[in-house]
Amino acid sequence: MSTFKYNSSRFGLTAKVLLLLFPVVIFITGLCVGRIAISPNEVFVALGRFLTGEEANGMNDAIIRSMRLPRLLLAALAGAGLSVSGAIFQGLFSNPLATPDTLGVASGSGFGAVLAMLIGFNMTGIQILAVLFGISAVILTALFGKKAPDGRINMVLAGIMVGSLFSALISLVKFTADTESQLPAITYWLLGGMDSAGFGTLMLGAPPIIICLIFFYLIRYRTNLLPLQEDEAKSMGVNIKNLRSVCIICATMITASCVSMCGQVGWVGLIVPHFCRMLFGSNNVKLIPASISVGAGFMMIVDTLARTVSPKEIPISVLTAIIGAPFFILMLRKKGGKNI
């Protein structure tokens, strides 16, 4: 018995170390890999200059600072944020198919972004309008879905309706956009990508994601109570309505911020939580940190592939679908639809 406990503890420590190292290794690899290969030694030297505030020295420094570093930081934040949001929504709604867009956030944010592009706003304006419309979509979902015997089921149905509404509005914007200049930009942006990443973009969009991720990490013990009925949670001294509301707000801010910076990216919030659940179980104490690590690493891998496997950059959502759909089918075959 003591040997079993020892091995279990050792495995837990190993898993924690691997989860910490995984995104770091992918991050360094992503800085090295590209059309122009850069050695790890040059990467560490360039990062040292960047962190100490020195000016860029040579082409490799410029490539790392202006292109690869902001892209990888955005990919890591988006991957971690969307993965945790998916895990939270899957637990909250007790629905294995729940995603960060369950309440229509991504569709609302997408409409805000394309509307800003139609008007001619700059990147800051696009981000602000995307976040505002993402929040508006959730408010509409809450208004339509709150008056029901089972509010969670009705919220999902209302979210589908609101998401469809904003998807129709996106199509309307595309129909009215100039076919020569605006429509191609809008269409490509909706496919998702990190090509617009920059430190200015991150300064505005990263703080909400980081703050909400820290919040979810700190309350990961309590998030296990999200699927409970109100009377069960009350017997444990928890106001489940307030907890659900705060979690929805934080997940909404994460999703809206991600969409505002890199467009609509599917599958990440669905696949990564299920993959982590297969490895570490359904306990959010382990699931949320695992989703942060694996989600960040997965998105950085996808972004690196997007800019290296083809002469022309492949949209992120195309790659996530190509990777995610077969993987989800394999999970269904392996688990038989159970514990997914």
C-alpha positions as CSV (number, residue, x, y, z in Angstrom):
1,M,0.0,0.0,0.0
2,S,2.8,2.4,0.9
3,T,4.5,1.6,-2.4
4,F,1.3,2.5,-4.4
5,K,1.1,5.8,-2.6
6,Y,4.7,6.6,-3.3
7,N,4.3,5.8,-7.0
8,S,1.2,7.9,-7.2
9,S,2.9,10.9,-5.7
10,R,5.8,10.4,-7.9
11,F,3.6,10.3,-11.0
12,G,1.9,13.5,-9.8
13,L,5.2,15.3,-9.5
14,T,6.3,14.1,-12.9
15,A,3.0,15.2,-14.5
16,K,3.4,18.7,-13.0
17,V,6.9,19.0,-14.3
18,L,5.9,17.9,-17.8
19,L,3.0,20.3,-17.8
20,L,5.3,23.1,-16.9
21,L,8.0,22.2,-19.5
22,F,5.6,21.4,-22.4
23,P,4.6,25.0,-23.3
24,V,8.1,26.3,-22.6
25,V,9.7,23.8,-25.0
26,I,7.1,24.5,-27.7
27,F,7.7,28.2,-27.2
28,I,11.5,28.0,-27.7
29,T,11.0,25.6,-30.6
30,G,8.5,28.1,-32.2
31,L,11.1,30.9,-31.9
32,C,13.7,28.7,-33.7
33,V,11.5,27.3,-36.5
34,G,10.4,29.3,-39.5
35,R,11.3,30.3,-43.1
36,I,14.6,31.4,-41.6
37,A,15.9,28.9,-39.0
38,I,17.4,30.4,-35.9
39,S,19.6,28.4,-33.5
40,P,18.5,28.0,-29.9
41,N,21.6,29.9,-28.8
42,E,20.7,32.9,-30.9
43,V,17.2,32.8,-29.6
44,F,18.3,32.9,-26.0
45,V,20.7,35.8,-26.8
46,A,17.9,37.7,-28.6
47,L,15.5,37.1,-25.7
48,G,18.1,38.3,-23.2
49,R,18.5,41.5,-25.2
50,F,14.8,42.0,-25.4
51,L,14.2,41.5,-21.7
52,T,17.1,43.9,-20.7
53,G,15.7,46.5,-23.1
54,E,18.6,46.5,-25.5
55,E,18.0,47.4,-29.2
56,A,17.7,44.6,-31.8
57,N,21.0,43.5,-33.2
58,G,20.7,42.0,-36.7
59,M,17.9,40.4,-38.8
60,N,17.4,37.4,-36.4
61,D,16.7,39.7,-33.5
62,A,14.2,41.7,-35.6
63,I,12.4,38.5,-36.7
64,I,12.1,37.3,-33.2
65,R,10.9,40.6,-31.7
66,S,8.6,41.8,-34.4
67,M,7.1,38.5,-35.7
68,R,7.6,35.3,-33.8
69,L,7.6,36.5,-30.1
70,P,4.3,38.3,-30.2
71,R,2.7,35.6,-32.3
72,L,3.7,32.8,-29.9
73,L,2.6,34.9,-26.9
74,L,-0.8,35.5,-28.5
75,A,-1.1,31.8,-29.4
76,A,-0.2,30.7,-25.9
77,L,-2.8,33.1,-24.3
78,A,-5.5,32.2,-26.8
79,G,-4.9,28.4,-26.5
80,A,-4.9,28.5,-22.7
81,G,-7.9,30.9,-22.5
82,L,-10.1,29.0,-24.9
83,S,-9.2,25.6,-23.4
84,V,-10.1,26.7,-19.8
85,S,-13.3,28.4,-21.0
86,G,-14.3,25.2,-22.7
87,A,-13.6,23.2,-19.6
88,I,-15.6,25.6,-17.5
89,F,-18.6,25.6,-19.8
90,Q,-18.5,21.8,-20.2
91,G,-18.7,21.5,-16.4
92,L,-21.2,24.3,-15.9
93,F,-23.7,23.0,-18.5
94,S,-22.9,19.3,-17.9
95,N,-22.5,19.1,-21.7
96,P,-19.5,17.4,-23.3
97,L,-20.1,19.5,-26.5
98,A,-20.0,22.8,-24.8
99,T,-17.5,25.2,-26.2
100,P,-16.4,28.9,-25.5
101,D,-19.1,29.9,-28.0
102,T,-21.9,28.1,-26.3
103,L,-23.4,31.4,-25.2
104,G,-22.8,33.1,-28.6
105,V,-19.7,35.0,-27.5
106,A,-17.5,34.2,-30.5
107,S,-20.2,35.0,-32.9
108,G,-21.0,38.3,-31.2
109,S,-17.3,39.2,-31.0
110,G,-16.9,38.2,-34.6
111,F,-19.7,40.5,-35.7
112,G,-18.2,43.4,-33.7
113,A,-14.8,42.9,-35.3
114,V,-16.2,42.7,-38.9
115,L,-18.4,45.7,-38.3
116,A,-15.3,47.7,-37.1
117,M,-13.5,46.6,-40.2
118,L,-16.4,47.7,-42.4
119,I,-16.4,51.1,-40.8
120,G,-12.7,51.3,-41.2
121,F,-11.5,51.2,-37.5
122,N,-7.9,50.4,-36.7
123,M,-6.8,47.3,-34.7
124,T,-7.6,48.9,-31.4
125,G,-11.1,49.8,-32.5
126,I,-11.6,46.3,-33.8
127,Q,-10.6,44.8,-30.4
128,I,-12.8,47.2,-28.4
129,L,-15.9,46.6,-30.6
130,A,-15.3,42.8,-30.6
131,V,-15.2,42.7,-26.9
132,L,-18.3,44.9,-26.5
133,F,-20.4,42.8,-28.9
134,G,-19.2,39.6,-27.3
135,I,-20.4,40.8,-23.9
136,S,-23.6,42.0,-25.5
137,A,-24.2,38.5,-27.0
138,V,-24.0,36.9,-23.5
139,I,-26.3,39.6,-22.0
140,L,-28.9,38.7,-24.7
141,T,-28.4,35.0,-24.0
142,A,-28.9,35.6,-20.3
143,L,-32.1,37.7,-20.9
144,F,-33.6,35.1,-23.2
145,G,-32.6,32.1,-21.2
146,K,-33.1,33.0,-17.5
147,K,-36.9,32.4,-17.3
148,A,-37.0,28.6,-17.5
149,P,-37.4,25.6,-15.1
150,D,-33.9,24.6,-15.9
151,G,-32.0,27.7,-16.6
152,R,-28.8,26.0,-17.8
153,I,-30.6,24.1,-20.6
154,N,-32.5,27.2,-21.7
155,M,-29.2,29.2,-21.6
156,V,-27.6,26.7,-24.1
157,L,-30.7,27.0,-26.4
158,A,-30.7,30.8,-26.2
159,G,-26.9,30.8,-26.9
160,I,-27.5,28.8,-30.1
161,M,-30.2,31.3,-31.1
162,V,-28.0,34.4,-30.3
163,G,-25.0,32.8,-32.0
164,S,-27.1,32.2,-35.2
165,L,-28.4,35.7,-35.1
166,F,-24.9,37.2,-35.0
167,S,-23.7,34.8,-37.6
168,A,-26.4,36.1,-39.9
169,L,-25.4,39.7,-39.1
170,I,-21.8,38.7,-40.0
171,S,-23.1,37.4,-43.4
172,L,-24.9,40.7,-43.8
173,V,-21.8,42.7,-43.2
174,K,-19.9,40.5,-45.7
175,F,-22.7,41.1,-48.3
176,T,-22.4,44.9,-47.9
177,A,-18.6,45.0,-47.8
178,D,-16.5,46.2,-50.7
179,T,-15.6,43.1,-52.7
180,E,-12.2,44.4,-53.7
181,S,-10.8,45.7,-50.4
182,Q,-13.0,44.9,-47.3
183,L,-14.5,41.5,-48.1
184,P,-11.2,39.6,-48.5
185,A,-9.8,41.1,-45.3
186,I,-13.0,40.2,-43.4
187,T,-13.2,36.7,-44.7
188,Y,-9.5,36.0,-43.9
189,W,-9.8,37.5,-40.4
190,L,-12.8,35.3,-39.7
191,L,-10.7,32.2,-40.5
192,G,-8.5,33.0,-37.6
193,G,-4.8,33.8,-37.5
194,M,-1.9,35.3,-35.5
195,D,-0.5,37.4,-38.3
196,S,-1.9,40.6,-36.8
197,A,-0.2,39.9,-33.5
198,G,1.9,42.7,-32.0
199,F,2.8,44.0,-28.6
200,G,0.3,46.8,-29.0
201,T,-2.5,44.3,-29.6
202,L,-1.3,42.2,-26.6
203,M,-1.3,45.2,-24.3
204,L,-5.0,45.7,-24.8
205,G,-6.2,42.1,-25.1
206,A,-3.9,40.1,-22.9
207,P,-4.7,41.5,-19.4
208,P,-8.4,40.3,-19.3
209,I,-7.2,36.8,-20.4
210,I,-4.4,36.6,-17.8
211,I,-6.6,38.0,-15.0
212,C,-9.4,35.6,-15.7
213,L,-7.0,32.6,-16.0
214,I,-5.5,33.4,-12.7
215,F,-9.0,33.7,-11.2
216,F,-10.0,30.3,-12.6
217,Y,-6.8,28.7,-11.3
218,L,-7.4,30.2,-7.8
219,I,-11.1,29.0,-7.6
220,R,-10.5,25.6,-9.4
221,Y,-11.6,23.8,-6.2
222,R,-15.0,25.5,-6.3
223,T,-15.6,25.0,-10.0
224,N,-16.2,21.4,-9.3
225,L,-19.5,22.5,-7.8
226,L,-20.8,24.1,-11.0
227,P,-22.8,21.1,-12.2
228,L,-24.7,20.8,-8.8
229,Q,-28.3,21.7,-8.3
230,E,-28.9,24.9,-6.3
231,D,-30.1,23.1,-3.1
232,E,-27.1,20.8,-3.1
233,A,-24.7,23.7,-3.4
234,K,-26.5,25.6,-0.8
235,S,-26.0,22.7,1.7
236,M,-22.3,23.2,1.2
237,G,-22.5,26.9,1.9
238,V,-22.0,28.0,-1.7
239,N,-24.1,30.4,-3.6
240,I,-24.1,28.5,-6.9
241,K,-25.9,31.3,-8.9
242,N,-23.2,33.8,-8.0
243,L,-20.4,31.3,-8.8
244,R,-21.9,30.5,-12.2
245,S,-22.4,34.1,-13.0
246,V,-18.8,35.0,-12.2
247,C,-17.5,32.0,-14.2
248,I,-19.7,33.0,-17.2
249,I,-18.4,36.6,-17.1
250,C,-14.8,35.5,-16.9
251,A,-15.1,32.9,-19.6
252,T,-16.9,35.5,-21.8
253,M,-14.1,38.0,-21.3
254,I,-11.5,35.4,-22.2
255,T,-13.3,34.3,-25.3
256,A,-14.1,37.9,-26.5
257,S,-10.5,39.0,-26.0
258,C,-9.2,36.0,-27.9
259,V,-11.6,36.5,-30.8
260,S,-10.7,40.2,-30.9
261,M,-7.0,39.5,-31.3
262,C,-6.9,36.4,-33.5
263,G,-10.4,35.9,-35.1
264,Q,-12.7,32.9,-34.7
265,V,-10.7,29.8,-33.7
266,G,-12.7,26.6,-33.3
267,W,-12.1,23.2,-31.7
268,V,-9.5,24.3,-29.2
269,G,-12.1,24.8,-26.4
270,L,-13.7,21.4,-27.2
271,I,-10.8,19.1,-27.9
272,V,-8.1,20.2,-25.3
273,P,-10.4,19.9,-22.2
274,H,-11.4,16.4,-23.3
275,F,-7.8,15.4,-23.9
276,C,-6.8,16.6,-20.5
277,R,-9.8,14.9,-18.9
278,M,-8.6,11.6,-20.4
279,L,-5.2,12.1,-18.9
280,F,-5.9,13.7,-15.5
281,G,-9.6,13.0,-14.8
282,S,-12.6,15.3,-14.4
283,N,-11.4,17.0,-11.2
284,N,-11.0,20.7,-12.0
285,V,-8.1,20.9,-9.5
286,K,-6.0,19.1,-12.1
287,L,-8.1,19.8,-15.2
288,I,-7.8,23.6,-15.2
289,P,-3.9,23.7,-14.8
290,A,-3.6,20.9,-17.4
291,S,-5.9,22.8,-19.8
292,I,-3.8,26.0,-19.4
293,S,-0.6,24.1,-20.2
294,V,-1.8,21.8,-23.0
295,G,-4.0,24.5,-24.6
296,A,-1.1,27.0,-24.8
297,G,1.3,24.4,-26.2
298,F,-1.3,23.1,-28.7
299,M,-2.0,26.5,-30.1
300,M,1.6,27.4,-30.4
301,I,2.2,24.1,-32.3
302,V,-0.7,25.0,-34.6
303,D,0.5,28.5,-35.2
304,T,4.0,27.2,-36.0
305,L,2.6,24.8,-38.5
306,A,0.4,27.5,-40.0
307,R,3.3,29.7,-40.9
308,T,5.8,27.0,-41.9
309,V,4.2,24.0,-43.7
310,S,3.1,26.1,-46.7
311,P,4.5,29.0,-48.7
312,K,1.2,30.9,-47.9
313,E,0.1,31.0,-44.2
314,I,-2.7,28.6,-43.5
315,P,-5.7,30.0,-41.4
316,I,-5.6,28.7,-37.8
317,S,-9.2,27.5,-37.8
318,V,-8.5,25.3,-40.8
319,L,-5.7,23.5,-39.0
320,T,-7.5,23.2,-35.7
321,A,-10.5,21.6,-37.6
322,I,-8.2,19.2,-39.5
323,I,-6.5,18.1,-36.3
324,G,-9.5,18.3,-34.0
325,A,-12.1,16.5,-35.9
326,P,-10.2,13.2,-36.4
327,F,-8.9,13.3,-32.8
328,F,-12.4,13.7,-31.5
329,I,-13.6,10.8,-33.5
330,L,-10.7,8.7,-32.2
331,M,-11.7,9.7,-28.6
332,L,-15.3,8.6,-29.3
333,R,-14.2,5.3,-30.6
334,K,-11.9,4.7,-27.7
335,K,-14.3,5.8,-24.9
336,G,-17.5,4.7,-26.6
337,G,-19.0,8.0,-25.8
338,K,-18.4,7.6,-22.0
339,N,-16.7,10.1,-19.8
340,I,-16.2,12.5,-22.7
